[in-house]
């Protein structure tokens, strides 16, 4: 099994390999209106990329030509989030291990530091 440090390094390498990414979701919108004869007509779909940034919802209309790229970016965004979750877990495990190590009492050597026996 890999050490925490090796797992952390591997996660960082995966993160750095991701180019563009987006968080949020993509929504389809349709609009209904009545034509001159009074019949309901639907237009769309229109695509909207939505996300929360610093507590505020942000929306941006996406053209049909950019749709495939945005969908791929959103998928990579989910991968980024999974890596961040993994990094949090690794870093917390590292912190807990360090806490446990600091509670251990240092062992005292029974031999003198110079390696010589001082028995008379």
C-alpha positions as CSV (number, residue, x, y, z in Angstrom):
1,X,0.0,0.0,0.0
2,X,1.2,3.5,-0.8
3,X,2.2,5.8,1.9
4,X,0.1,9.0,2.6
5,X,2.9,11.0,1.0
6,X,2.9,8.9,-2.2
7,X,-0.9,9.0,-2.4
8,X,-0.8,12.8,-2.0
9,X,1.8,13.1,-4.7
10,X,-0.2,10.9,-7.1
11,X,-3.4,13.0,-6.5
12,X,-1.5,16.2,-7.1
13,X,-0.2,14.8,-10.4
14,X,-3.7,13.8,-11.5
15,X,-4.9,17.3,-10.6
16,X,-2.1,19.0,-12.5
17,X,-2.9,16.9,-15.6
18,X,-6.4,18.3,-15.9
19,X,-6.6,21.2,-18.2
20,X,-9.8,23.1,-18.2
21,X,-12.7,22.4,-15.8
22,X,-15.9,23.9,-14.6
23,X,-18.0,23.5,-11.5
24,X,-21.8,23.6,-11.5
25,X,-24.4,22.3,-13.9
26,X,-25.8,22.7,-17.4
27,X,-29.5,23.3,-17.8
28,X,-31.8,23.2,-20.8
29,X,-34.3,25.9,-21.0
30,X,-37.4,26.2,-23.3
31,X,-39.6,29.1,-23.8
32,X,-43.3,29.0,-24.7
33,X,-45.1,31.7,-26.5
34,X,-48.2,32.0,-28.6
35,X,-48.0,32.4,-32.3
36,X,-50.3,34.7,-34.3
37,X,-53.0,32.1,-34.4
38,X,-52.9,31.7,-30.6
39,X,-51.3,28.3,-30.6
40,X,-48.5,27.6,-28.0
41,X,-45.1,27.3,-29.5
42,X,-41.9,26.2,-27.8
43,X,-38.5,27.5,-28.6
44,X,-35.2,26.1,-27.5
45,X,-33.4,24.4,-26.1
46,X,-31.2,27.1,-24.7
47,X,-28.3,26.0,-22.6
48,X,-27.4,27.7,-19.3
49,X,-24.3,27.0,-17.2
50,X,-25.0,27.6,-13.5
51,X,-22.8,27.6,-10.5
52,X,-22.4,29.2,-7.1
53,X,-19.4,31.6,-6.6
54,X,-18.8,33.2,-3.2
55,X,-22.4,32.5,-2.1
56,X,-24.0,33.9,-5.3
57,X,-25.5,32.0,-8.1
58,X,-24.0,32.8,-11.5
59,X,-25.5,31.8,-14.8
60,X,-24.2,32.1,-18.3
61,X,-25.9,31.1,-21.6
62,X,-23.9,28.6,-23.6
63,X,-24.1,28.4,-27.4
64,X,-24.9,25.1,-29.1
65,X,-21.4,25.2,-30.6
66,X,-19.7,25.3,-27.2
67,X,-22.0,22.7,-25.6
68,X,-19.7,19.6,-26.0
69,X,-16.7,21.5,-24.5
70,X,-18.7,22.8,-21.6
71,X,-20.1,19.3,-20.9
72,X,-16.5,17.9,-21.0
73,X,-15.3,20.7,-18.7
74,X,-18.1,19.9,-16.2
75,X,-17.1,16.2,-16.2
76,X,-13.5,17.3,-15.5
77,X,-14.8,19.6,-12.8
78,X,-16.4,16.5,-11.1
79,X,-13.0,14.8,-11.3
80,X,-11.3,17.8,-9.7
81,X,-13.8,17.8,-6.9
82,X,-13.1,14.0,-6.3
83,X,-9.4,14.7,-6.2
84,X,-9.9,17.6,-3.7
85,X,-12.0,15.3,-1.5
86,X,-9.2,12.7,-1.7
87,X,-6.6,15.3,-0.8
88,X,-8.6,16.5,2.2
89,X,-8.8,12.9,3.4
90,X,-5.0,12.3,2.9
91,X,-4.1,15.6,4.6
92,X,-6.4,14.9,7.6
93,X,-5.0,11.4,7.9
94,X,-1.5,12.9,7.8
95,X,-2.4,15.4,10.5
96,X,-3.9,12.7,12.7
97,X,-0.8,10.6,12.3
98,X,1.4,13.5,13.2
99,X,-0.7,14.2,16.3
100,X,-0.2,10.5,17.4
101,X,3.5,10.7,16.7
102,X,3.9,13.8,18.9
103,X,2.1,12.1,21.8
104,X,4.6,9.3,21.8
105,X,7.3,9.6,24.5
106,X,10.8,9.7,23.1
107,X,12.7,6.5,23.9
108,X,15.7,6.9,26.1
109,X,18.7,4.9,25.1
110,X,20.4,2.8,27.7
111,X,23.7,3.2,26.0
112,X,25.8,6.4,26.5
113,X,25.9,8.7,23.5
114,X,29.6,8.1,22.9
115,X,29.0,4.3,22.6
116,X,31.5,3.4,25.3
117,X,30.6,1.5,28.4
118,X,31.1,3.5,31.6
119,X,31.1,0.5,34.0
120,X,33.9,0.4,36.5
